[in-house]
Amino acid sequence: MADINVTVVPDRVTTSEPEVKAKASGAPTWDLIELLFFAYRDFVGHPDGILENLGFGRAHHRVLHFVNRNPGMKVAELLDILKITKQSLGRVLKQLIDQGYVVQQEGANDRRQRLLYATAKGEQLAMQLAGLQTARIARVLAEIGPGGRESARRFLAGMIDADDRDHVLRLIADADRARLRGRDRGS
């Protein structure tokens, strides 16, 4: 199994004039801030429309995404990932369970644990939403060309708080490995 290593690249040796001025003045990097806002708006826009037709919102999308990517995850782990209150998660989770997108089971060794699984219906929706987002990402990476994916990974990983970065990268790598093992077994 390969480890995922992320190297944070130091500032470039050559810096553009606007970057030099922004660093010198301490001015906000308005262009990047606004590009992130607009990119996120468009990244979630199409999935938002599908979710809205089902009576769901972005919180439902996030819960379904992580439950689908991490079958059998504990409610406590999901709370830690999403950084939301039990009350907020409880409302969203109840809707997903009541409408047949997620099931909750007791832990085999500890009946107090609540383990979450996407149903076939939930997996289908999660994959539909991920497909829309994957198509957008693939289009952009094709426009950027070679090395674009790795540069994007480094930038996005660098945006995660340093004290949480390794945990997030492990979570992603573990979910990727589990998905590959499932495919190898024909699941």
C-alpha positions as CSV (number, residue, x, y, z in Angstrom):
1,M,0.0,0.0,0.0
2,A,1.3,3.4,-1.0
3,D,1.3,6.2,1.5
4,I,-0.1,9.6,0.4
5,N,2.5,12.3,0.9
6,V,1.8,15.9,0.3
7,T,4.6,18.4,0.0
8,V,3.7,22.0,0.6
9,V,5.6,23.9,-2.1
10,P,7.3,27.1,-0.8
11,D,6.5,30.4,-2.4
12,R,7.9,30.6,-6.0
13,V,11.1,32.3,-6.5
14,T,9.5,34.5,-9.1
15,T,6.5,36.4,-7.9
16,S,4.1,38.5,-9.9
17,E,3.8,42.2,-9.3
18,P,0.3,41.9,-7.8
19,E,1.5,39.2,-5.4
20,V,4.5,41.2,-4.3
21,K,2.2,44.2,-3.6
22,A,-0.3,42.1,-1.8
23,K,2.4,40.5,0.4
24,A,4.0,43.9,1.1
25,S,0.8,45.6,2.0
26,G,-0.9,42.7,3.8
27,A,-3.8,43.2,1.5
28,P,-6.3,40.4,1.0
29,T,-5.8,38.1,-2.0
30,W,-9.2,39.2,-3.4
31,D,-8.8,37.3,-6.7
32,L,-8.1,33.9,-5.1
33,I,-10.7,34.4,-2.3
34,E,-13.4,35.3,-4.9
35,L,-12.3,32.5,-7.3
36,L,-12.8,30.0,-4.4
37,F,-16.3,31.4,-3.6
38,F,-17.3,31.2,-7.3
39,A,-15.7,27.8,-7.9
40,Y,-17.5,26.3,-4.8
41,R,-20.8,27.9,-6.0
42,D,-20.5,26.2,-9.4
43,F,-19.0,23.0,-8.0
44,V,-22.1,22.4,-5.8
45,G,-24.7,24.1,-8.1
46,H,-25.8,21.2,-10.2
47,P,-25.9,18.7,-7.3
48,D,-27.8,21.3,-5.3
49,G,-30.6,21.3,-7.9
50,I,-30.9,17.5,-7.8
51,L,-30.9,17.5,-4.0
52,E,-33.5,20.3,-3.8
53,N,-35.9,18.2,-6.0
54,L,-35.6,15.5,-3.3
55,G,-36.1,18.0,-0.4
56,F,-32.4,17.8,0.6
57,G,-29.7,20.4,0.9
58,R,-25.9,20.5,1.1
59,A,-25.8,19.0,4.6
60,H,-27.5,15.9,3.2
61,H,-25.0,15.8,0.4
62,R,-22.0,15.9,2.7
63,V,-23.5,13.2,5.0
64,L,-24.4,10.9,2.1
65,H,-21.0,11.5,0.5
66,F,-19.0,10.4,3.6
67,V,-21.3,7.5,4.5
68,N,-21.1,6.2,1.0
69,R,-17.3,6.6,0.9
70,N,-16.8,5.0,4.4
71,P,-19.3,2.2,4.8
72,G,-19.8,1.3,8.5
73,M,-18.5,4.6,9.7
74,K,-19.5,5.6,13.3
75,V,-21.7,8.5,13.9
76,A,-19.0,10.0,16.1
77,E,-16.5,9.8,13.2
78,L,-19.0,11.6,10.9
79,L,-19.5,14.3,13.5
80,D,-15.7,14.8,13.7
81,I,-15.4,15.0,9.9
82,L,-18.2,17.4,9.4
83,K,-17.6,19.6,12.5
84,I,-21.3,20.0,13.2
85,T,-23.4,19.5,16.2
86,K,-25.2,16.2,17.1
87,Q,-28.5,18.0,16.7
88,S,-27.7,19.2,13.2
89,L,-26.5,15.7,12.1
90,G,-29.5,14.1,13.8
91,R,-32.0,16.0,11.8
92,V,-30.2,15.4,8.4
93,L,-29.5,11.7,9.2
94,K,-33.1,11.1,10.2
95,Q,-34.3,12.4,6.8
96,L,-31.8,10.2,4.9
97,I,-32.8,7.2,7.0
98,D,-36.5,7.8,6.8
99,Q,-36.3,8.2,3.0
100,G,-34.2,5.1,2.5
101,Y,-30.8,6.5,1.6
102,V,-28.9,5.5,4.7
103,V,-29.3,2.7,7.3
104,Q,-28.0,2.7,10.8
105,Q,-26.9,-0.5,12.6
106,E,-25.5,-1.4,16.0
107,G,-21.9,-2.2,16.2
108,A,-21.1,-5.9,16.4
109,N,-18.8,-5.6,19.4
110,D,-20.4,-2.5,21.0
111,R,-24.2,-2.1,20.7
112,R,-23.9,1.5,21.7
113,Q,-22.1,2.3,18.4
114,R,-24.2,3.5,15.5
115,L,-22.7,2.4,12.2
116,L,-23.8,4.1,9.0
117,Y,-24.2,2.5,5.6
118,A,-25.6,3.9,2.3
119,T,-28.4,1.8,0.9
120,A,-28.4,1.0,-2.8
121,K,-30.6,4.0,-3.3
122,G,-28.2,6.1,-1.3
123,E,-25.2,4.9,-3.2
124,Q,-26.9,5.6,-6.5
125,L,-27.6,9.2,-5.5
126,A,-24.1,9.7,-4.1
127,M,-22.5,8.4,-7.3
128,Q,-24.8,10.6,-9.4
129,L,-23.7,13.7,-7.5
130,A,-20.0,12.6,-7.5
131,G,-20.3,12.0,-11.3
132,L,-21.4,15.5,-11.9
133,Q,-18.6,16.9,-9.8
134,T,-16.0,14.5,-11.3
135,A,-17.0,15.7,-14.8
136,R,-16.4,19.3,-13.9
137,I,-13.0,18.4,-12.3
138,A,-12.0,16.3,-15.3
139,R,-12.8,19.1,-17.7
140,V,-10.7,21.6,-15.8
141,L,-7.8,19.2,-15.3
142,A,-7.8,18.5,-19.1
143,E,-7.7,22.3,-19.7
144,I,-4.8,22.7,-17.2
145,G,-2.8,19.8,-18.7
146,P,0.0,17.7,-17.3
147,G,0.7,18.1,-13.6
148,G,-2.6,19.9,-13.0
149,R,-4.1,17.2,-10.8
150,E,-1.1,17.1,-8.5
151,S,-0.9,20.9,-8.3
152,A,-4.6,21.0,-7.4
153,R,-4.1,18.3,-4.7
154,R,-1.2,20.2,-3.2
155,F,-3.2,23.5,-3.2
156,L,-6.3,21.9,-1.7
157,A,-4.4,19.9,0.9
158,G,-2.5,23.1,1.8
159,M,-5.8,24.9,2.5
160,I,-6.7,22.3,5.2
161,D,-5.6,23.3,8.7
162,A,-2.1,21.9,9.3
163,D,-3.2,20.0,12.5
164,D,-6.0,18.2,10.5
165,R,-4.2,17.7,7.2
166,D,-2.7,14.3,7.9
167,H,-6.0,13.0,9.3
168,V,-7.9,14.1,6.2
169,L,-5.4,12.6,3.8
170,R,-5.5,9.3,5.7
171,L,-9.3,9.3,5.6
172,I,-9.2,9.8,1.8
173,A,-6.5,7.2,1.2
174,D,-8.4,4.7,3.5
175,A,-11.6,5.2,1.6
176,D,-9.8,4.8,-1.7
177,R,-8.1,1.6,-0.6
178,A,-11.4,0.2,0.7
179,R,-13.2,1.0,-2.6
180,L,-10.4,-0.7,-4.5
181,R,-10.6,-3.8,-2.3
182,G,-14.3,-3.9,-2.8
183,R,-13.9,-3.8,-6.6
184,D,-11.2,-6.5,-6.5
185,R,-13.8,-8.8,-4.7
186,G,-16.4,-7.9,-7.2
187,S,-18.5,-5.7,-4.9
